[in-house]
């Protein structure tokens, strides 16, 4: 089969990761890049750049570059509009998390993809963690019995190093309400995805937010406590914060079932920390991928190669989309309802 032709929009930290993995994929070719910076100002991945056409605007790239799929790796608030532009131009799209910042934007993307008969590939690479995949299999197999409680705790560091440049100027989009969208979208969407992917939709019953240490950097909350119900009636909680000093602390997922208890932990919810389940031996899991490193801070697991491989496999007719637009929408819906429940006039 012919090589799958990729273009990347946004050559920041994660865009460079996409470009490197496309270049390394035997059945893929990087045929174009779009970024507002010029070629000399960009940090090109090793072995990528000299021969790849660079465009300052997405319309020019879509008009002049023959490509099959576009990876949208720009700030969160641009995902929906740029994804729609790619779909309308007849291209499949890979959209970095989050799919969009509102459910309405997600619905517009899904409608356009269906109209054009094109694929939207979501990016939720924490699903590829051996511990997360194992937990989902255990839950789906009914090994825990009825799920009584699910508790998610995410405590990370995002301080001045994240929100300011080396010169002390505000980051171009980190902390911008319209482009960032808040810490649930930017830092914790992967863990909300694991929650929805494993247990289905949640119904938020209460949420309380606070901006404890970031008033100088952004107008939205850095900390929150959320209560929710699972579709089958179980109770749940989500506690999150980016106010942790100096470095990430942990991300944990505790599941209490009628026939056992399981806890995933570690900074990226990628380790099996506790397993006591009736009739189930503690498994030996493969090691998880290291985190994506962004200099002074770290992100989630470096599993993007699975995403690019899935795109190639789908477009070559060998597989189904691993993370669908509907699943990306579910995460946005959960965050949207959490934000709504956190508003003071919704307290009750």
Secondary structure, DSSP 8 states (H G I E B T S, - for coil): ---EEEEEE--SHHHHHHHHHHHH-TTEEEEEEE-SS-TTTS---TT-STTS-EESSHHHHHHH---SEEEE-S-GGGHHHHHHHHHHTT-EEEE-SSS-SSHHHHHHHHHHHHHHT--EEE--GGGGSHHHHHHHHHHHTTTT-SEEEEEEEEE-B--HHHHB-TTS-B-SSTT-TTTT--HHHHTSHHHHHHHHHHH--EEEEEEEEE-SS-TTT-SS-SEEEEEEEETTS-EEEEEEESB-SSS--EEEEEEEETTEEEEEETTTT-EEEEEEETTB----------EEE-SSSEEEE--HHHHHHHHHHHHTTS---SS-HHHHHHHHHHHHHHHHHHSGGG--
